[in-house]
Amino acid sequence: MTVSAPSDRPVAGLLERPDATLAFETTGSAGPLAVHAHGSLSSRAHERRALLFDWTPLTATHRLARYDARGHGHSTGRPVPADFSYPALAEDLLALCDHLSPDAPVTALGASMGTATVLWAALARPERFDRLVLAIPAVAWEARDPRRSGLRAAADLVQRRGTGALRAAAKIGGPPAVLAEVPQYTTEFDAAEHLVPSVLRAAAEADLPAPDRLRDLPHPTLILAWPTDPVHPLPTAHTLAAHLPNAHLHTATTLEDIRSWGRVAANFLAAPAR
């Protein structure tokens, strides 16, 4: 279902999925489709409030779609951890691509959980995508093991005391140094409270695809990373860049650099494929 809107404003829509309804919006009316997937416990609205990821420069050449992952923002879901696994989220992304661009490949952008969603979707149906933009890939593979127990403990905490306790814990730790000016990025969550434990338990079992599998992805890929963040460490980005056969790594060291990523991504999409 799609809701009409003036041509200079986002067009909102809903996509029915098994056990969930995805809320999305598109901006621009011409050009190929680019779809953005946000991070865990975030949403389209949360990203706007955080003032970090501004992908609007892409609309000069692309029709940009942004959506709330199931259970996040205005999308619905159910409290079943398997529904929030990365491969399951990838199926949602692929369904949205089929809905909005049934006859042409799509550029996929993701941040954190969204990056994992994009990679799993690209492995499942590589022909569905032309280019990939992977922002702040999360800690992965062997390095992810110590984080799993923390995610399970966080799920138990929310189950007992609600998301307020999780926000308080996040404030104690504070944001990584590169995000010191935007602490709300790590202390605000936009997911239905009764679903947060399931999202966290799914994340505890989740991982990026094995590095050797990444060699099967031929897409031109831009990797966007930042330092000083143990949840999104640079070694993950470096490993992705080393194993994806057509990847370029861009590392931001300041908040100003991070806020330029929309322009960096737009330039990447406008450049001839290597």
C-alpha positions as CSV (number, residue, x, y, z in Angstrom):
1,M,0.0,0.0,0.0
2,T,1.3,3.5,-0.9
3,V,0.1,6.8,0.4
4,S,0.1,9.7,-2.1
5,A,2.2,12.8,-1.3
6,P,3.4,15.9,-3.1
7,S,6.3,15.2,-5.5
8,D,8.8,17.3,-3.4
9,R,8.0,15.3,-0.2
10,P,8.7,11.7,0.9
11,V,6.1,9.2,-0.3
12,A,5.2,6.9,2.6
13,G,4.1,3.3,2.3
14,L,3.6,0.0,4.1
15,L,4.7,-3.5,3.1
16,E,3.1,-6.5,4.6
17,R,5.5,-9.3,5.5
18,P,5.1,-12.6,7.4
19,D,4.3,-11.5,11.1
20,A,5.3,-7.9,10.5
21,T,4.4,-4.7,8.6
22,L,7.3,-2.6,7.3
23,A,6.9,1.2,7.2
24,F,9.0,2.9,4.5
25,E,9.3,6.1,2.6
26,T,10.8,7.1,-0.8
27,T,12.3,10.4,-1.8
28,G,12.7,11.5,-5.3
29,S,10.9,10.2,-8.4
30,A,13.6,9.6,-10.9
31,G,16.7,7.4,-11.2
32,P,17.5,3.9,-9.9
33,L,16.5,2.8,-6.4
34,A,18.8,3.0,-3.4
35,V,17.5,1.4,-0.1
36,H,18.9,2.2,3.3
37,A,18.7,-0.1,6.3
38,H,19.4,1.3,9.8
39,G,21.1,-0.1,12.9
40,S,19.7,-2.2,15.8
41,L,17.3,-0.4,18.1
42,S,17.4,2.6,15.8
43,S,14.9,3.8,13.1
44,R,14.5,6.4,10.3
45,A,13.4,9.0,12.9
46,H,16.2,8.1,15.3
47,E,18.8,8.6,12.6
48,R,17.4,12.0,11.8
49,R,17.4,13.1,15.4
50,A,21.0,11.9,15.9
51,L,22.1,14.1,13.0
52,L,24.7,11.6,11.8
53,F,23.6,9.9,8.6
54,D,22.2,12.2,6.0
55,W,21.8,10.3,2.8
56,T,19.8,13.0,0.9
57,P,22.7,13.8,-1.4
58,L,21.9,10.4,-3.1
59,T,18.6,11.8,-4.3
60,A,20.4,13.8,-7.0
61,T,20.8,10.6,-9.0
62,H,18.7,8.0,-7.2
63,R,15.3,7.4,-5.7
64,L,16.1,6.9,-2.1
65,A,14.0,4.5,0.1
66,R,14.4,4.3,3.9
67,Y,12.5,1.8,6.1
68,D,12.1,0.8,9.7
69,A,13.3,-2.8,10.3
70,R,10.6,-5.0,11.7
71,G,9.9,-4.2,15.4
72,H,11.6,-0.8,15.0
73,G,10.2,2.7,14.5
74,H,6.8,2.4,12.9
75,S,7.2,-1.2,11.7
76,T,5.6,-4.0,13.6
77,G,6.9,-7.4,14.7
78,R,6.5,-10.1,17.2
79,P,8.7,-11.1,20.2
80,V,10.4,-14.0,18.5
81,P,14.2,-13.8,18.3
82,A,14.4,-15.8,15.1
83,D,12.4,-13.0,13.4
84,F,15.3,-10.6,14.0
85,S,18.2,-12.8,12.8
86,Y,20.3,-11.2,10.0
87,P,19.1,-13.6,7.3
88,A,15.5,-13.0,8.3
89,L,16.0,-9.2,8.2
90,A,17.7,-9.7,4.8
91,E,14.5,-11.4,3.5
92,D,12.6,-8.2,4.5
93,L,15.1,-6.1,2.6
94,L,14.8,-8.2,-0.5
95,A,11.0,-8.1,-0.3
96,L,11.1,-4.3,-0.2
97,C,13.5,-4.2,-3.2
98,D,11.2,-6.5,-5.1
99,H,8.2,-4.2,-4.2
100,L,9.9,-0.9,-5.1
101,S,12.1,-2.0,-8.0
102,P,10.9,-5.3,-9.4
103,D,12.7,-5.0,-12.7
104,A,16.1,-3.3,-11.9
105,P,18.9,-3.9,-9.5
106,V,19.1,-1.8,-6.4
107,T,21.9,0.0,-4.5
108,A,21.8,-1.2,-0.9
109,L,23.1,0.9,2.0
110,G,23.2,-0.2,5.6
111,A,24.5,0.9,9.0
112,S,25.6,-1.6,11.7
113,M,22.7,-4.1,11.8
114,G,21.8,-2.7,8.4
115,T,25.2,-3.5,7.0
116,A,24.8,-7.1,8.1
117,T,21.3,-7.2,6.6
118,V,22.7,-5.9,3.3
119,L,25.5,-8.5,3.2
120,W,23.2,-11.4,3.9
121,A,20.8,-10.2,1.3
122,A,23.5,-9.8,-1.3
123,L,24.7,-13.3,-0.7
124,A,21.2,-14.7,-0.9
125,R,20.4,-12.9,-4.2
126,P,23.5,-11.1,-5.6
127,E,21.7,-10.2,-8.9
128,R,19.3,-8.0,-6.9
129,F,22.0,-5.4,-6.2
130,D,24.4,-3.3,-8.2
131,R,26.4,-1.5,-5.5
132,L,26.7,-1.7,-1.7
133,V,27.4,1.0,0.9
134,L,28.3,-0.6,4.3
135,A,28.6,1.9,7.2
136,I,30.0,1.1,10.7
137,P,30.1,-2.7,10.4
138,A,29.7,-4.2,13.9
139,V,32.2,-6.4,15.7
140,A,32.2,-9.8,14.1
141,W,33.5,-13.4,13.9
142,E,35.8,-14.4,16.8
143,A,35.9,-10.9,18.2
144,R,32.2,-10.9,18.6
145,D,32.2,-13.8,21.1
146,P,32.8,-11.6,24.2
147,R,29.9,-9.3,23.2
148,R,27.3,-12.1,23.1
149,S,27.0,-12.5,26.8
150,G,26.6,-8.8,27.2
151,L,23.7,-8.8,24.7
152,R,22.0,-11.6,26.5
153,A,22.5,-9.8,29.8
154,A,21.0,-6.7,28.3
155,A,18.0,-8.7,27.1
156,D,17.4,-10.0,30.6
157,L,17.8,-6.5,32.0
158,V,15.1,-5.1,29.7
159,Q,12.9,-8.1,30.4
160,R,13.1,-7.3,34.2
161,R,13.3,-3.5,34.3
162,G,12.4,-2.1,30.9
163,T,14.4,-0.1,28.3
164,G,14.9,2.7,30.8
165,A,17.5,0.6,32.6
166,L,19.2,-0.1,29.3
167,R,19.4,3.6,28.5
168,A,20.8,4.3,31.9
169,A,23.5,1.7,31.4
170,A,24.4,3.2,28.0
171,K,24.8,6.6,29.5
172,I,27.2,5.3,32.1
173,G,29.4,3.9,29.3
174,G,29.0,7.0,27.1
175,P,29.6,7.2,23.4
176,P,32.9,6.5,21.6
177,A,35.1,9.5,21.4
178,V,34.4,10.2,17.8
179,L,30.7,10.7,18.8
180,A,31.2,12.6,22.0
181,E,29.2,15.5,20.6
182,V,26.1,13.3,19.9
183,P,25.6,11.2,23.0
184,Q,21.9,10.7,22.1
185,Y,23.1,8.4,19.3
186,T,23.8,5.6,21.9
187,T,21.3,6.4,24.6
188,E,18.1,6.6,22.7
189,F,16.3,3.5,21.4
190,D,13.4,3.3,18.9
191,A,12.0,-0.2,19.1
192,A,8.9,-1.4,20.8
193,E,9.8,-2.2,24.4
194,H,8.2,-5.7,24.4
195,L,10.3,-6.6,21.4
196,V,13.7,-5.3,22.6
197,P,14.7,-8.5,24.4
198,S,14.1,-10.5,21.3
199,V,16.1,-8.0,19.2
200,L,19.0,-8.3,21.6
201,R,18.8,-12.1,21.9
202,A,18.9,-12.3,18.1
203,A,21.9,-10.0,18.0
204,A,23.7,-12.3,20.5
205,E,23.4,-15.2,18.1
206,A,24.1,-13.1,15.0
207,D,27.2,-12.6,13.0
208,L,28.4,-11.3,9.6
209,P,28.9,-13.8,6.9
210,A,32.2,-15.7,7.1
211,P,35.0,-13.7,5.4
212,D,35.6,-16.5,2.8
213,R,32.0,-16.1,1.6
214,L,32.4,-12.4,1.0
215,R,34.7,-13.2,-2.0
216,D,31.6,-14.3,-3.9
217,L,30.2,-10.7,-3.9
218,P,31.4,-8.8,-7.0
219,H,29.5,-5.6,-6.3
220,P,31.4,-2.3,-6.1
221,T,31.3,-1.6,-2.4
222,L,32.0,1.4,-0.2
223,I,32.8,0.7,3.4
224,L,32.4,3.7,5.8
225,A,34.0,3.3,9.3
226,W,35.0,5.4,12.3
227,P,37.5,4.8,15.1
228,T,37.3,4.6,18.9
229,D,34.1,2.4,18.9
230,P,34.5,-1.1,20.3
231,V,31.0,-2.1,19.0
232,H,31.9,-1.0,15.5
233,P,35.7,-1.6,15.4
234,L,38.0,-0.8,12.6
235,P,39.3,-4.4,12.3
236,T,35.8,-5.5,11.1
237,A,35.9,-2.9,8.3
238,H,39.5,-3.8,7.4
239,T,38.5,-7.5,7.1
240,L,35.5,-6.7,4.9
241,A,37.7,-4.5,2.7
242,A,40.3,-7.3,2.4
243,H,37.8,-10.0,1.5
244,L,35.2,-8.2,-0.7
245,P,36.8,-8.2,-4.1
246,N,35.7,-4.8,-5.2
247,A,35.7,-2.7,-2.0
248,H,37.0,0.7,-1.0
249,L,37.4,1.7,2.7
250,H,36.8,5.2,3.8
251,T,37.6,6.0,7.5
252,A,36.2,9.2,9.2
253,T,38.1,10.6,12.2
254,T,35.9,13.5,13.0
255,L,32.2,14.2,13.4
256,E,32.4,16.5,10.4
257,D,33.8,13.7,8.4
258,I,31.0,11.4,9.4
259,R,28.4,13.9,8.5
260,S,29.9,14.1,5.0
261,W,29.2,10.4,4.3
262,G,26.1,11.2,2.3
263,R,28.3,13.1,-0.1
264,V,30.9,10.5,-0.1
265,A,28.3,7.8,-0.9
266,A,26.8,10.0,-3.7
267,N,30.2,10.4,-5.3
268,F,30.8,6.7,-5.1
269,L,27.5,5.9,-6.8
270,A,28.2,8.5,-9.5
271,A,31.6,7.2,-10.3
272,P,32.1,4.5,-13.1
273,A,32.3,1.0,-11.8
274,R,35.8,-0.3,-11.4
